[in-house]
Amino acid sequence: MSRFCALPQNMNEKEFEAAVRDFQLLLGNANVQIDREHIDQYIQSLPVVRRHDHTPSAVVYPGRVEDVQALVRLANKHRTPLWPVYTSENFGYGSAAPAMRGQVILDLKRMNKILEVDPLLAYARVEPA
C-alpha cells in the first residue's frame, strides 16, 4: 500500500518520493503536504465526478517567485505534473481539483501581493508580500 493518496502518471513510489524530498528541501516540510487531510481539501468541491480521477499526489505552497521557478525546474527534472491554483479564502468559480489524478497542486495562496490587474485581458500579476 502506498503512503501517497495518488501517484503521478508513469511514476512509481520511489521516483515520487525523490520528488517530494526535493520539494521539501526547497520549501520545508510544512509547505509540502502529502497527507489525506490536505489532499481532500482540493477535491471536496467536485460532487459530480469520481474523486479518484482527480486526486492530487501532493500540495506545495511556494512563498516567493523564486520558489515557483525552482518548483517548475524540479517538476521538470522529476517529470512531475503541476496544477497551479490560488485558493485563498474560497475556491472562486471552480474547483482546485487537478484535471488528472496524480498532479501536484501548486497552491499560490502564500503569494499575496498584487502587482498588476489588467481588466481588459482579465489577468492579475501577483508576488509574495
MMTF fields as JSON, N, C-alpha, C and O atoms, coordinates in Angstrom:
{
  "mmtfVersion": "1.0.0",
  "mmtfProducer": "UNKNOWN",
  "numBonds": 515,
  "numAtoms": 516,
  "numGroups": 129,
  "numChains": 1,
  "numModels": 1,
  "chainsPerModel": [1],
  "groupsPerChain": [129],
  "chainIdList": ["A"],
  "bondAtomList": [4, 2, 8, 6, 12, 10, 16, 14, 20, 18, 24, 22, 28, 26, 32, 30, 36, 34, 40, 38, 44, 42, 48, 46, 52, 50, 56, 54, 60, 58, 64, 62, 68, 66, 72, 70, 76, 74, 80, 78, 84, 82, 88, 86, 92, 90, 96, 94, 100, 98, 104, 102, 108, 106, 112, 110, 116, 114, 120, 118, 124, 122, 128, 126, 132, 130, 136, 134, 140, 138, 144, 142, 148, 146, 152, 150, 156, 154, 160, 158, 164, 162, 168, 166, 172, 170, 176, 174, 180, 178, 184, 182, 188, 186, 192, 190, 196, 194, 200, 198, 204, 202, 208, 206, 212, 210, 216, 214, 220, 218, 224, 222, 228, 226, 232, 230, 236, 234, 240, 238, 244, 242, 248, 246, 252, 250, 256, 254, 260, 258, 264, 262, 268, 266, 272, 270, 276, 274, 280, 278, 284, 282, 288, 286, 292, 290, 296, 294, 300, 298, 304, 302, 308, 306, 312, 310, 316, 314, 320, 318, 324, 322, 328, 326, 332, 330, 336, 334, 340, 338, 344, 342, 348, 346, 352, 350, 356, 354, 360, 358, 364, 362, 368, 366, 372, 370, 376, 374, 380, 378, 384, 382, 388, 386, 392, 390, 396, 394, 400, 398, 404, 402, 408, 406, 412, 410, 416, 414, 420, 418, 424, 422, 428, 426, 432, 430, 436, 434, 440, 438, 444, 442, 448, 446, 452, 450, 456, 454, 460, 458, 464, 462, 468, 466, 472, 470, 476, 474, 480, 478, 484, 482, 488, 486, 492, 490, 496, 494, 500, 498, 504, 502, 508, 506, 512, 510],
  "bondOrderList": [1, 1, 1, 1, 1, 1, 1, 1, 1, 1, 1, 1, 1, 1, 1, 1, 1, 1, 1, 1, 1, 1, 1, 1, 1, 1, 1, 1, 1, 1, 1, 1, 1, 1, 1, 1, 1, 1, 1, 1, 1, 1, 1, 1, 1, 1, 1, 1, 1, 1, 1, 1, 1, 1, 1, 1, 1, 1, 1, 1, 1, 1, 1, 1, 1, 1, 1, 1, 1, 1, 1, 1, 1, 1, 1, 1, 1, 1, 1, 1, 1, 1, 1, 1, 1, 1, 1, 1, 1, 1, 1, 1, 1, 1, 1, 1, 1, 1, 1, 1, 1, 1, 1, 1, 1, 1, 1, 1, 1, 1, 1, 1, 1, 1, 1, 1, 1, 1, 1, 1, 1, 1, 1, 1, 1, 1, 1, 1],
  "groupList": [{"groupName": "MET", "atomNameList": ["N", "CA", "C", "O"], "elementList": ["N", "C", "C", "O"], "formalChargeList": [0, 0, 0, 0], "bondAtomList": [1, 0, 2, 1, 3, 2], "bondOrderList": [1, 1, 2], "singleLetterCode": "M", "chemCompType": "L-PEPTIDE LINKING"}, {"groupName": "SER", "atomNameList": ["N", "CA", "C", "O"], "elementList": ["N", "C", "C", "O"], "formalChargeList": [0, 0, 0, 0], "bondAtomList": [1, 0, 2, 1, 3, 2], "bondOrderList": [1, 1, 2], "singleLetterCode": "S", "chemCompType": "L-PEPTIDE LINKING"}, {"groupName": "ARG", "atomNameList": ["N", "CA", "C", "O"], "elementList": ["N", "C", "C", "O"], "formalChargeList": [0, 0, 0, 0], "bondAtomList": [1, 0, 2, 1, 3, 2], "bondOrderList": [1, 1, 2], "singleLetterCode": "R", "chemCompType": "L-PEPTIDE LINKING"}, {"groupName": "PHE", "atomNameList": ["N", "CA", "C", "O"], "elementList": ["N", "C", "C", "O"], "formalChargeList": [0, 0, 0, 0], "bondAtomList": [1, 0, 2, 1, 3, 2], "bondOrderList": [1, 1, 2], "singleLetterCode": "F", "chemCompType": "L-PEPTIDE LINKING"}, {"groupName": "CYS", "atomNameList": ["N", "CA", "C", "O"], "elementList": ["N", "C", "C", "O"], "formalChargeList": [0, 0, 0, 0], "bondAtomList": [1, 0, 2, 1, 3, 2], "bondOrderList": [1, 1, 2], "singleLetterCode": "C", "chemCompType": "L-PEPTIDE LINKING"}, {"groupName": "ALA", "atomNameList": ["N", "CA", "C", "O"], "elementList": ["N", "C", "C", "O"], "formalChargeList": [0, 0, 0, 0], "bondAtomList": [1, 0, 2, 1, 3, 2], "bondOrderList": [1, 1, 2], "singleLetterCode": "A", "chemCompType": "L-PEPTIDE LINKING"}, {"groupName": "LEU", "atomNameList": ["N", "CA", "C", "O"], "elementList": ["N", "C", "C", "O"], "formalChargeList": [0, 0, 0, 0], "bondAtomList": [1, 0, 2, 1, 3, 2], "bondOrderList": [1, 1, 2], "singleLetterCode": "L", "chemCompType": "L-PEPTIDE LINKING"}, {"groupName": "PRO", "atomNameList": ["N", "CA", "C", "O"], "elementList": ["N", "C", "C", "O"], "formalChargeList": [0, 0, 0, 0], "bondAtomList": [1, 0, 2, 1, 3, 2], "bondOrderList": [1, 1, 2], "singleLetterCode": "P", "chemCompType": "L-PEPTIDE LINKING"}, {"groupName": "GLN", "atomNameList": ["N", "CA", "C", "O"], "elementList": ["N", "C", "C", "O"], "formalChargeList": [0, 0, 0, 0], "bondAtomList": [1, 0, 2, 1, 3, 2], "bondOrderList": [1, 1, 2], "singleLetterCode": "Q", "chemCompType": "L-PEPTIDE LINKING"}, {"groupName": "ASN", "atomNameList": ["N", "CA", "C", "O"], "elementList": ["N", "C", "C", "O"], "formalChargeList": [0, 0, 0, 0], "bondAtomList": [1, 0, 2, 1, 3, 2], "bondOrderList": [1, 1, 2], "singleLetterCode": "N", "chemCompType": "L-PEPTIDE LINKING"}, {"groupName": "GLU", "atomNameList": ["N", "CA", "C", "O"], "elementList": ["N", "C", "C", "O"], "formalChargeList": [0, 0, 0, 0], "bondAtomList": [1, 0, 2, 1, 3, 2], "bondOrderList": [1, 1, 2], "singleLetterCode": "E", "chemCompType": "L-PEPTIDE LINKING"}, {"groupName": "LYS", "atomNameList": ["N", "CA", "C", "O"], "elementList": ["N", "C", "C", "O"], "formalChargeList": [0, 0, 0, 0], "bondAtomList": [1, 0, 2, 1, 3, 2], "bondOrderList": [1, 1, 2], "singleLetterCode": "K", "chemCompType": "L-PEPTIDE LINKING"}, {"groupName": "VAL", "atomNameList": ["N", "CA", "C", "O"], "elementList": ["N", "C", "C", "O"], "formalChargeList": [0, 0, 0, 0], "bondAtomList": [1, 0, 2, 1, 3, 2], "bondOrderList": [1, 1, 2], "singleLetterCode": "V", "chemCompType": "L-PEPTIDE LINKING"}, {"groupName": "ASP", "atomNameList": ["N", "CA", "C", "O"], "elementList": ["N", "C", "C", "O"], "formalChargeList": [0, 0, 0, 0], "bondAtomList": [1, 0, 2, 1, 3, 2], "bondOrderList": [1, 1, 2], "singleLetterCode": "D", "chemCompType": "L-PEPTIDE LINKING"}, {"groupName": "GLY", "atomNameList": ["N", "CA", "C", "O"], "elementList": ["N", "C", "C", "O"], "formalChargeList": [0, 0, 0, 0], "bondAtomList": [1, 0, 2, 1, 3, 2], "bondOrderList": [1, 1, 2], "singleLetterCode": "G", "chemCompType": "PEPTIDE LINKING"}, {"groupName": "ILE", "atomNameList": ["N", "CA", "C", "O"], "elementList": ["N", "C", "C", "O"], "formalChargeList": [0, 0, 0, 0], "bondAtomList": [1, 0, 2, 1, 3, 2], "bondOrderList": [1, 1, 2], "singleLetterCode": "I", "chemCompType": "L-PEPTIDE LINKING"}, {"groupName": "HIS", "atomNameList": ["N", "CA", "C", "O"], "elementList": ["N", "C", "C", "O"], "formalChargeList": [0, 0, 0, 0], "bondAtomList": [1, 0, 2, 1, 3, 2], "bondOrderList": [1, 1, 2], "singleLetterCode": "H", "chemCompType": "L-PEPTIDE LINKING"}, {"groupName": "TYR", "atomNameList": ["N", "CA", "C", "O"], "elementList": ["N", "C", "C", "O"], "formalChargeList": [0, 0, 0, 0], "bondAtomList": [1, 0, 2, 1, 3, 2], "bondOrderList": [1, 1, 2], "singleLetterCode": "Y", "chemCompType": "L-PEPTIDE LINKING"}, {"groupName": "THR", "atomNameList": ["N", "CA", "C", "O"], "elementList": ["N", "C", "C", "O"], "formalChargeList": [0, 0, 0, 0], "bondAtomList": [1, 0, 2, 1, 3, 2], "bondOrderList": [1, 1, 2], "singleLetterCode": "T", "chemCompType": "L-PEPTIDE LINKING"}, {"groupName": "TRP", "atomNameList": ["N", "CA", "C", "O"], "elementList": ["N", "C", "C", "O"], "formalChargeList": [0, 0, 0, 0], "bondAtomList": [1, 0, 2, 1, 3, 2], "bondOrderList": [1, 1, 2], "singleLetterCode": "W", "chemCompType": "L-PEPTIDE LINKING"}],
  "groupTypeList": [0, 1, 2, 3, 4, 5, 6, 7, 8, 9, 0, 9, 10, 11, 10, 3, 10, 5, 5, 12, 2, 13, 3, 8, 6, 6, 6, 14, 9, 5, 9, 12, 8, 15, 13, 2, 10, 16, 15, 13, 8, 17, 15, 8, 1, 6, 7, 12, 12, 2, 2, 16, 13, 16, 18, 7, 1, 5, 12, 12, 17, 7, 14, 2, 12, 10, 13, 12, 8, 5, 6, 12, 2, 6, 5, 9, 11, 16, 2, 18, 7, 6, 19, 7, 12, 17, 18, 1, 10, 9, 3, 14, 17, 14, 1, 5, 5, 7, 5, 0, 2, 14, 8, 12, 15, 6, 13, 6, 11, 2, 0, 9, 11, 15, 6, 10, 12, 13, 7, 6, 6, 5, 17, 5, 2, 12, 10, 7, 5],
  "groupIdList": [1, 2, 3, 4, 5, 6, 7, 8, 9, 10, 11, 12, 13, 14, 15, 16, 17, 18, 19, 20, 21, 22, 23, 24, 25, 26, 27, 28, 29, 30, 31, 32, 33, 34, 35, 36, 37, 38, 39, 40, 41, 42, 43, 44, 45, 46, 47, 48, 49, 50, 51, 52, 53, 54, 55, 56, 57, 58, 59, 60, 61, 62, 63, 64, 65, 66, 67, 68, 69, 70, 71, 72, 73, 74, 75, 76, 77, 78, 79, 80, 81, 82, 83, 84, 85, 86, 87, 88, 89, 90, 91, 92, 93, 94, 95, 96, 97, 98, 99, 100, 101, 102, 103, 104, 105, 106, 107, 108, 109, 110, 111, 112, 113, 114, 115, 116, 117, 118, 119, 120, 121, 122, 123, 124, 125, 126, 127, 128, 129],
  "secStructList": [7, 7, 1, 1, 1, 7, 7, 7, 6, 6, 7, 7, 2, 2, 2, 2, 2, 2, 2, 2, 2, 2, 2, 2, 2, 2, 2, 7, 4, 4, 4, 3, 3, 7, 1, 2, 2, 2, 2, 2, 2, 6, 6, 6, 6, 7, 6, 6, 1, 7, 4, 4, 4, 4, 7, 7, 1, 3, 3, 3, 7, 7, 7, 1, 2, 2, 2, 2, 2, 2, 2, 2, 2, 2, 2, 2, 2, 2, 6, 7, 7, 3, 3, 3, 3, 7, 7, 6, 6, 1, 7, 6, 6, 1, 7, 7, 7, 7, 1, 1, 6, 6, 7, 3, 3, 3, 3, 7, 6, 6, 7, 7, 3, 3, 3, 3, 3, 3, 6, 6, 6, 6, 3, 3, 3, 3, 3, 7, 7],
  "xCoordList": [0.847, 0.0, 0.893, 1.834, 0.596, 1.379, 1.064, -0.063, 2.055, 1.809, 1.229, 0.851, 1.159, 0.614, -0.84, -1.221, -1.639, -3.046, -3.159, -4.093, -2.212, -2.173, -0.734, 0.036, -0.387, 0.929, 0.754, -0.228, 1.696, 1.637, 1.699, 2.299, 1.071, 1.051, 2.481, 3.346, 2.719, 4.014, 5.135, 6.309, 4.782, 5.789, 5.529, 4.381, 6.615, 6.446, 6.672, 7.052, 6.437, 6.521, 7.927, 8.074, 8.949, 10.323, 10.667, 11.311, 10.246, 10.501, 9.776, 10.328, 8.538, 7.791, 8.345, 8.348, 8.808, 9.442, 10.639, 10.858, 11.418, 12.578, 12.117, 12.742, 11.033, 10.491, 10.016, 10.303, 9.297, 8.789, 9.953, 9.888, 11.004, 12.175, 12.771, 13.122, 12.884, 13.413, 12.484, 12.956, 11.176, 10.214, 10.368, 10.333, 10.54, 10.69, 11.991, 12.018, 13.057, 14.328, 14.194, 14.791, 13.423, 13.224, 12.299, 12.629, 11.146, 10.102, 9.981, 9.323, 10.599, 10.396, 9.225, 8.316, 9.249, 8.224, 6.815, 5.861, 6.675, 5.341, 4.673, 3.448, 5.453, 4.899, 4.835, 4.662, 4.977, 4.801, 3.939, 4.393, 2.722, 1.781, 1.395, 1.1, 1.403, 1.022, -0.064, -0.503, -0.504, -1.471, -2.897, -3.216, -3.732, -5.131, -5.883, -6.681, -5.639, -6.332, -6.13, -7.089, -4.907, -4.626, -5.125, -5.7, -4.907, -5.325, -6.836, -7.302, -7.605, -9.068, -9.609, -10.675, -8.902, -9.363, -9.453, -10.215, -8.693, -8.626, -9.561, -9.682, -10.218, -11.16, -12.562, -13.458, -12.77, -14.064, -15.182, -16.354, -14.864, -15.911, -16.301, -16.808, -16.069, -16.41, -17.436, -17.086, -18.685, -19.663, -20.113, -20.632, -19.932, -20.482, -19.458, -19.795, -18.229, -17.208, -16.606, -16.734, -15.963, -15.317, -14.073, -13.163, -14.041, -12.91, -11.599, -10.568, -11.636, -10.438, -9.746, -8.517, -10.515, -9.965, -9.259, -8.512, -9.484, -8.954, -8.156, -7.963, -7.702, -6.944, -5.516, -4.799, -5.088, -3.698, -2.746, -3.156, -1.488, -0.491, 0.143, 0.619, 0.15, 0.757, 0.254, -0.327, 0.493, 0.198, 1.454, 2.009, 1.903, 3.064, 2.641, 1.796, 3.241, 2.883, 4.113, 4.775, 4.43, 5.564, 5.227, 4.061, 6.246, 6.016, 6.692, 6.474, 7.519, 8.263, 8.29, 8.121, 8.498, 8.604, 9.719, 9.571, 10.824, 11.954, 11.575, 12.077, 10.689, 10.205, 9.436, 9.627, 8.573, 7.794, 8.737, 8.576, 9.706, 10.663, 11.414, 11.589, 11.857, 12.596, 11.689, 12.126, 10.426, 9.481, 9.242, 9.159, 9.131, 8.932, 10.158, 10.025, 11.338, 12.562, 12.584, 12.911, 12.238, 12.221, 11.158, 11.402, 9.996, 8.936, 9.384, 9.097, 10.074, 10.597, 11.654, 11.651, 12.549, 13.597, 12.985, 13.442, 11.949, 11.323, 10.159, 9.557, 9.847, 8.733, 7.424, 6.644, 7.226, 6.064, 5.118, 5.531, 3.872, 2.935, 2.459, 2.119, 2.438, 1.95, 0.573, 0.256, -0.246, -1.561, -1.651, -1.968, -1.375, -1.388, -2.808, -3.694, -2.992, -4.269, -3.987, -2.893, -4.985, -4.95, -6.257, -7.311, -6.202, -7.439, -7.824, -9.016, -6.895, -7.156, -8.319, -8.3, -9.331, -10.466, -11.546, -12.376, -11.547, -12.542, -11.991, -10.878, -12.757, -12.321, -12.835, -12.719, -13.4, -13.833, -14.959, -15.903, -14.859, -15.93, -15.752, -16.639, -14.654, -14.415, -13.855, -14.06, -13.159, -12.578, -11.063, -10.502, -10.418, -8.959, -8.471, -7.265, -9.396, -9.004, -8.269, -8.658, -7.215, -6.471, -7.275, -8.2, -6.912, -7.591, -7.38, -8.258, -6.212, -5.876, -5.384, -4.784, -5.635, -5.156, -3.624, -2.942, -3.102, -1.668, -0.914, 0.288, -1.594, -0.885, -0.576, -1.299, 0.496, 0.881, 0.227, 0.431, -0.562, -1.203, -0.134, 0.568, -0.022, 0.872, -0.018, -0.503, -0.23, -1.163, -0.422, 0.52, -0.86, -0.185, -0.732, -0.463, -1.491, -2.131, -1.155, -1.529, 0.075, 1.072, 1.617, 2.287, 1.335, 1.801, 0.645, -0.271, 0.691, -0.494, -0.299, -1.097, 0.716, 0.928, 0.496, 1.031, -0.457, -0.944, -0.079, 0.007, 0.555, 1.413, 0.672, 0.916, -0.229, -0.915, -2.212, -2.263, -3.254, -4.512, -4.864, -4.912, -5.109, -5.482, -6.907, -7.119, -7.888, -9.279, -9.594, -10.5, -8.867, -9.111, -8.712, -9.453, -7.547, -7.08, -7.418, -7.113, -8.043, -8.535, -7.423, -7.511, -6.383, -5.339, -4.833, -4.994, -4.217, -3.555, -2.166, -1.97, -1.207, 0.158, 0.397, 0.228, 0.795, 0.963, 2.367, 3.029, 2.803, 4.051, 3.82, 2.848, 4.692, 4.526, 4.782, 5.545, 4.14, 4.318, 5.653, 5.986],
  "yCoordList": [-1.183, 0.0, 1.247, 1.343, 2.173, 3.401, 4.363, 4.407, 5.122, 6.161, 7.423, 8.355, 7.454, 8.594, 8.331, 7.196, 9.387, 9.268, 8.922, 8.234, 9.397, 9.135, 9.336, 10.054, 8.71, 8.914, 9.56, 9.29, 10.414, 10.968, 9.839, 8.788, 10.091, 9.114, 8.746, 9.617, 7.48, 6.945, 7.134, 7.164, 7.261, 7.353, 6.263, 5.943, 5.688, 4.746, 5.473, 6.643, 4.776, 5.409, 5.926, 7.013, 5.173, 5.588, 6.874, 7.765, 6.973, 8.178, 9.389, 10.488, 9.17, 10.292, 10.696, 11.881, 9.741, 10.068, 10.992, 11.913, 10.748, 11.611, 13.023, 13.994, 13.148, 14.476, 15.18, 16.36, 14.474, 15.063, 15.522, 16.601, 14.732, 15.146, 16.444, 17.334, 16.552, 17.786, 18.966, 20.065, 18.756, 19.824, 20.261, 21.454, 19.28, 19.598, 20.341, 21.254, 19.957, 20.675, 22.134, 23.019, 22.378, 23.738, 24.552, 25.68, 23.992, 24.757, 24.486, 25.245, 23.424, 22.995, 22.026, 22.073, 21.16, 20.12, 20.681, 20.1, 21.798, 22.368, 22.845, 22.954, 23.13, 23.651, 22.608, 22.945, 21.345, 20.223, 19.192, 18.564, 19.021, 18.144, 16.96, 17.119, 15.765, 14.554, 13.782, 12.733, 14.289, 13.543, 13.736, 14.732, 12.766, 12.738, 14.011, 14.529, 14.516, 15.711, 16.902, 17.602, 17.129, 18.244, 17.949, 18.818, 16.733, 16.346, 16.506, 17.016, 16.071, 16.123, 17.538, 17.718, 18.538, 19.926, 20.346, 21.253, 19.705, 20.1, 19.308, 19.614, 18.302, 17.542, 17.518, 16.897, 18.177, 18.115, 18.825, 18.533, 19.733, 20.509, 19.936, 20.663, 18.659, 18.027, 16.915, 15.738, 17.256, 16.215, 15.374, 14.275, 15.849, 15.13, 14.297, 13.698, 14.246, 13.436, 12.463, 12.635, 11.461, 10.476, 11.096, 11.527, 11.138, 11.72, 11.053, 11.718, 9.766, 9.01, 9.595, 9.612, 10.068, 10.588, 11.931, 12.339, 12.626, 13.981, 14.133, 15.251, 13.047, 13.092, 13.556, 12.917, 14.656, 15.091, 14.192, 13.483, 14.235, 13.429, 14.192, 13.582, 15.511, 16.342, 17.772, 18.119, 18.588, 20.02, 20.756, 20.468, 21.707, 22.52, 23.979, 24.443, 24.695, 26.085, 26.987, 27.253, 27.456, 28.379, 29.734, 30.125, 30.441, 31.752, 32.885, 34.058, 32.531, 33.551, 33.174, 32.007, 34.143, 33.894, 32.884, 31.996, 33.022, 32.108, 30.672, 29.726, 30.509, 29.17, 28.548, 27.377, 29.335, 28.83, 28.425, 27.358, 29.263, 28.952, 27.664, 26.817, 27.521, 26.317, 25.085, 24.002, 25.245, 24.126, 23.654, 22.452, 24.584, 24.207, 23.452, 22.469, 23.903, 23.185, 21.774, 20.807, 21.663, 20.346, 19.435, 18.248, 19.988, 19.193, 18.689, 17.55, 19.519, 19.105, 18.009, 17.02, 18.189, 17.195, 15.835, 14.802, 15.844, 14.594, 14.154, 13.105, 14.961, 14.669, 14.532, 13.6, 15.509, 15.553, 16.658, 17.815, 16.338, 17.353, 18.285, 17.836, 19.58, 20.582, 21.082, 21.138, 21.446, 22.031, 23.297, 23.215, 24.479, 25.716, 26.181, 26.178, 26.579, 27.131, 28.26, 28.371, 29.077, 30.073, 29.945, 30.314, 29.424, 29.134, 30.199, 30.451, 30.823, 31.866, 31.489, 30.437, 32.346, 32.124, 31.23, 30.693, 31.066, 30.2, 29.657, 29.995, 28.835, 28.24, 29.004, 28.517, 30.188, 31.001, 30.351, 29.824, 30.39, 29.876, 28.42, 27.838, 27.83, 26.453, 25.654, 25.979, 24.625, 23.746, 23.817, 24.177, 23.476, 23.415, 22.02, 21.784, 21.096, 19.727, 19.701, 20.391, 18.912, 18.832, 18.135, 17.373, 18.404, 17.797, 16.287, 15.536, 15.857, 14.431, 13.96, 14.726, 12.731, 12.103, 12.185, 11.981, 12.485, 12.438, 13.733, 13.798, 14.764, 16.036, 16.644, 16.413, 17.416, 18.11, 19.483, 20.263, 19.775, 21.082, 22.108, 21.947, 23.143, 24.269, 25.406, 26.214, 25.461, 26.426, 27.732, 27.763, 28.793, 30.088, 31.001, 32.202, 30.453, 31.32, 32.06, 33.074, 31.589, 32.334, 33.526, 34.39, 33.572, 34.681, 35.672, 35.487, 36.709, 37.538, 39.027, 39.847, 39.384, 40.783, 40.98, 40.333, 41.861, 42.126, 43.216, 44.324, 42.902, 43.861, 44.601, 45.782, 43.892, 44.493, 43.733, 42.51, 44.468, 43.874, 44.481, 45.702, 43.628, 44.093, 43.635, 42.482, 44.524, 44.125, 43.821, 43.038, 44.421, 44.171, 42.746, 42.052, 42.327, 40.963, 39.948, 38.762, 40.419, 39.561, 38.738, 37.513, 39.421, 38.73, 39.623, 40.843, 38.982, 39.694, 39.118, 37.907, 39.983, 39.56, 39.714, 40.799, 38.617, 38.633, 38.186, 37.454, 38.641, 38.219, 38.128, 38.683, 37.441, 37.378, 38.736, 39.552, 38.953, 40.217, 40.244, 41.226],
  "zCoordList": [0.0, 0.0, 0.0, 0.787, -0.867, -0.99, 0.152, 0.645, 0.56, 1.574, 0.944, 1.652, -0.395, -1.116, -1.507, -1.793, -1.516, -1.923, -3.4, -3.814, -4.189, -5.629, -6.087, -5.45, -7.173, -7.78, -9.139, -9.831, -9.534, -10.889, -11.926, -11.699, -13.043, -14.125, -14.527, -14.628, -14.749, -15.179, -14.157, -14.525, -12.883, -11.821, -10.803, -10.496, -10.277, -9.184, -7.859, -7.837, -6.777, -5.459, -5.157, -4.598, -5.512, -5.251, -6.008, -5.455, -7.249, -8.043, -7.453, -7.39, -7.023, -6.458, -5.095, -4.763, -4.306, -3.02, -3.226, -2.439, -4.288, -4.584, -4.916, -4.489, -5.67, -5.996, -4.731, -4.535, -3.877, -2.628, -1.755, -1.164, -1.665, -0.877, -1.411, -0.637, -2.733, -3.319, -3.052, -2.762, -3.145, -2.839, -1.386, -1.086, -0.47, 0.952, 1.237, 2.062, 0.564, 0.744, 0.32, 0.932, -0.713, -1.214, -0.315, 0.05, 0.045, 0.727, 2.22, 2.932, 2.702, 4.081, 4.158, 3.328, 5.143, 5.275, 5.422, 4.905, 6.117, 6.35, 5.07, 5.017, 4.049, 2.797, 1.683, 0.512, 2.059, 1.128, 1.854, 2.81, 1.413, 2.1, 1.218, 0.033, 1.82, 1.096, 1.831, 1.36, 2.984, 3.788, 3.277, 2.628, 3.584, 3.124, 3.534, 2.753, 4.739, 5.232, 4.282, 3.956, 3.846, 2.928, 1.519, 0.863, 1.062, -0.285, -0.445, -1.463, 0.564, 0.479, 0.307, -0.283, 0.808, 0.656, -0.807, -1.144, -1.667, -3.066, -3.972, -5.158, -3.426, -4.251, -3.661, -4.233, -2.536, -1.865, -2.621, -2.381, -3.512, -4.178, -5.544, -6.399, -5.747, -7.019, -6.806, -6.897, -6.527, -6.209, -7.404, -7.206, -8.625, -9.779, -10.542, -11.564, -10.072, -10.736, -9.736, -8.523, -10.252, -9.378, -8.752, -9.459, -7.425, -6.698, -7.103, -7.21, -7.323, -7.678, -8.909, -8.978, -9.867, -11.12, -10.961, -11.85, -9.845, -9.659, -8.364, -7.887, -7.804, -6.559, -6.825, -7.595, -6.204, -6.375, -5.587, -4.669, -5.958, -5.262, -4.1, -3.142, -4.182, -3.143, -3.325, -4.353, -2.304, -2.373, -1.932, -0.872, -2.746, -2.393, -2.305, -3.071, -1.359, -1.082, -1.207, -0.203, -2.399, -2.536, -1.921, -1.861, -1.469, -0.876, -1.618, -1.312, -2.6, -3.345, -4.826, -5.178, -5.667, -7.104, -7.372, -8.212, -6.659, -6.84, -6.481, -7.088, -5.494, -5.141, -6.302, -6.627, -6.919, -8.056, -9.187, -9.78, -9.481, -10.541, -10.236, -11.112, -8.992, -8.6, -8.623, -9.013, -8.205, -8.252, -9.68, -9.934, -10.599, -12.001, -12.51, -13.24, -12.129, -12.535, -11.93, -12.618, -10.649, -10.003, -10.616, -10.834, -10.889, -11.507, -12.873, -13.242, -13.61, -14.904, -14.734, -15.466, -13.773, -13.504, -13.167, -13.658, -12.326, -11.871, -12.757, -12.528, -13.767, -14.675, -13.888, -14.078, -12.996, -12.118, -12.583, -12.664, -12.888, -13.378, -12.261, -11.166, -12.552, -11.605, -12.022, -13.21, -11.025, -11.259, -10.409, -9.223, -10.999, -10.203, -9.882, -10.736, -8.623, -8.165, -7.184, -6.63, -6.988, -5.933, -5.178, -5.697, -3.955, -3.233, -2.231, -2.054, -1.579, -0.598, 0.303, 0.942, 0.355, 1.253, 0.658, 1.391, -0.648, -1.272, -2.585, -2.987, -3.233, -4.481, -5.697, -6.822, -5.489, -6.621, -7.394, -6.808, -8.706, -9.556, -9.938, -10.563, -9.587, -9.981, -8.836, -7.667, -9.183, -8.189, -8.269, -9.304, -7.187, -7.18, -7.544, -7.616, -7.773, -8.109, -9.444, -10.387, -9.521, -10.774, -11.866, -11.586, -13.089, -14.226, -14.262, -14.685, -13.816, -13.856, -12.498, -11.743, -12.202, -10.97, -10.911, -11.915, -9.727, -9.501, -9.733, -9.477, -10.213, -10.392, -9.026, -8.056, -8.959, -7.73, -7.75, -8.68, -6.715, -6.597, -6.219, -5.222, -7.01, -6.744, -6.252, -7.044, -4.932, -4.358, -4.067, -3.276, -4.712, -4.627, -3.53, -3.541, -2.587, -1.594, -0.686, -0.097, -0.555, 0.231, -0.55, 0.017, -1.82, -2.667, -2.767, -3.568, -1.962, -1.797, -2.092, -1.638, -2.823, -3.184, -4.639, -5.54, -4.865, -6.222, -6.847, -6.319, -7.963, -8.655, -9.762, -10.012, -10.412, -11.561, -11.81, -11.682, -12.165, -12.59, -13.94, -14.087, -14.919, -16.254, -16.542, -16.918, -16.37, -16.591, -18.057, -18.34, -18.978, -20.398, -20.788, -21.485, -20.335, -20.649, -19.557, -19.685, -18.494, -17.401, -16.752, -16.675, -16.288, -15.537, -14.422, -14.448, -13.444, -12.356, -12.196, -12.299, -11.945, -11.671, -10.187, -9.631, -9.538, -8.082, -7.7, -8.437, -6.536, -5.913, -4.429, -3.917, -3.73, -2.28, -1.642, -2.159, -0.531, 0.198, 0.883, 1.548]
}
